[in-house]
Structure formats: C-alpha cells, structure tokens
C-alpha cells in the first residue's frame, strides 16, 4: 500500500482486501460484502495498517496490512496489543 495516508488508492485497496477476507470468513455467499459495502466505514491510517471500523457501535475493528487482515474486539483487547499482534502476523 502507498505511504500516503489520504490516498484513495490506499483506502480502496484496504477495503477490497477486507471484503475478500470477510468473504472467506462468511458462512455463505449471501453473507459476503463488497468494497462498496465498506465505503461508509471509518478508515484511519496507523503506521503500516489501515484501521477500518464499522459505523455505529463496533466491537470488532479490522487492521488491514499489505499481507494480512487482523480483527480485534476493543472491549477485550487494547489497540496497542492488537497492533502488536497484527505486526507479528505480517
């Protein structure tokens, strides 16, 4: 991914990667999402990751890197711990 934190390409790539990852996790094709479905999610660049958070109350946040997608529940794991775990996977 590009190093420009405001790049539309970076966000599009992260959303596409997350949509693919969510499709792999889904119980069936009817539960799949697309990049467009994630367009209204909050997105923030943090170091080498794009952090994607669903709208509203979210207890699952996604860290999308060049080679990995990690999720964590903020009610159970701190952001710093989640970031360290995501770095260990990438």
URVENJO-V958430 format. One record per pair of residues at least 24 apart in sequence whose ideal C-beta (glycine too) atoms are under 10 Angstrom apart, sorted by the first residue. I is the first residue (numbers start at 0). J is the second residue. If there is no record, write none. Layout:
BEGIN
i-><I/I>
j-><J/J>
END
This chain:
BEGIN
i-><0/0/0/0/0/0/0/1/2/2/3/4/4/4/4/4/4/5/6/9/9/9/9/10/10/10/10/10/10/10/10/10/10/11/11/12/12/12/13/13/13/13/13/13/13/13/13/13/13/13/13/13/14/14/14/14/14/14/14/15/16/16/16/16/16/16/16/16/16/17/17/17/17/17/17/17/17/18/19/20/20/20/20/20/20/21/21/21/23/24/24/37/45/45/45/46/46/46/47/47/47/47/48/48/48/48/48/50/50/50/50/61/62/62/62/64/64/65>
j-><44/47/48/49/63/64/65/44/44/47/44/42/43/44/45/46/49/44/44/42/44/49/63/34/37/38/40/42/43/44/49/51/63/37/38/49/63/65/37/40/42/44/48/49/50/51/61/62/63/64/65/68/38/40/42/49/51/61/63/63/49/51/61/63/64/65/66/67/68/42/49/51/61/62/63/68/70/68/68/61/63/67/68/69/70/61/68/70/68/68/70/61/78/82/85/82/85/86/82/85/86/89/81/82/85/86/89/78/81/82/85/85/86/88/89/88/89/89>
END
